[in-house]
Amino acid sequence: MRNSASNHVVLVGDIGGTNARLSAWRTGPKKEEIFAKTYPTASYGTFEEVVAEFLKEPMVAKKRPEAAALAVAGAVVRNRCAMTNINWIVDGPSLQKDHGFRVQVLNDFEAVGYGIPALEEGDIVPINCAIEQPMAPKMVMGPGTGLGAAQLMWDPKAGSYHVWPGEGSHSTFAPRGWKQVALADYVTHKYGHCEIEQVACGSGLALIYEFLLTDEVGNRPDQLRDARPKAAAEISAAAIDGSDIIAVEAADMFLNIIGAEAGAMGLRGLAKGGVYIAGGITPKLMKRVQHGALLDGYLMKKGRKKFHDILVRTPLYVITNESVGKIGACEVALKLTKM
């Protein structure tokens, strides 16, 4: 006989190139993280070593997990991911055989997608306040280290959303206006091609700032004479406090590009269930979001009217809970306990 839902313990993983973050969660009406630990990937030859060490932790060994959902930054094929930046293989079937509980390996943004239906009202900020249609498609994207993306489609048999991850962020950037065209030319000259991700992630914000510094000093002598390239965090901080007008412009251009891609995703999927922006960067720029660049990009006001009208009726949200991926992986693990 299975334990009641409140007694389920599941293992949740967030595995990247630098760190593997594992946590044990107790599920129920209100999920509770029991124990969490971060393991530097350089210190371990295999992911299996990390899992074995984690399961020996006293707080975890008290009640072994009944299932595991492991979110990995990489492509997942047949419940298995050969990681790109480290010589690790996260192998669901092998882990399941070794430890006796069900294991699902999923793309990191797939986990974010599964977290969206479980978010609470305080976890999101409405940017375009349209009426959300029940069971309609949802889209999620998120600028961070890269630009993740996924779509949520309602599964009537399961009575819940199924998440389909994608790699649309590697599509060619479609600039709007002469300055974005100049940005695309600058990036193409530098790298040979300009993907959306290259101008819509942390390093993309730094790249936009670098591009703006190429303006003639005579055009803006006070801003450009002593200017130097900056990291994304420094640009964000300077944009929020207004201490650097170039940083403000870079942040607004960045948000406009994010908004435009969110709008494109909304149109591709007719996402009447809402378009969600996750990732760690946008919440930190909320003061600039309120100035309208994100929404302007999203609504495509200078585009064809009938498509602008569709977007006006499509909700747009910023997710402020940075644990949405953990929440989603926990939801997946909980489903595994019921199989």
Secondary structure, DSSP 8 states (H G I E B T S, - for coil): ----GGG-EEEEEEE-SSEEEEEEEE-SSS-EEEEEEEEEGGG-S-HHHHHHHHHTSHHHHTS--SEEEEEESS--SSSEEE-SSSS-EEEHHHHHHHHSSEEEEEEHHHHHHHHGGG--GGGEEEEE-----TT--EEEEEESSSEEEEEEEEETTTTEEEEEE--GGGSB----HHHHHHHHHHHHHHHS--BTGGGSSHHHHHHHHHHHTTS-GGGSHHHHTT-----HHHHHHHHHHTS-HHHHHHHHHHHHHHHHHHHHHHHHHT-TT-EEE-SSHHHHTHHHHTTTHHHHHHHTTTS-HHHHHHHHTS-EEEE--TTHHHHHHHHHHHHHHT-
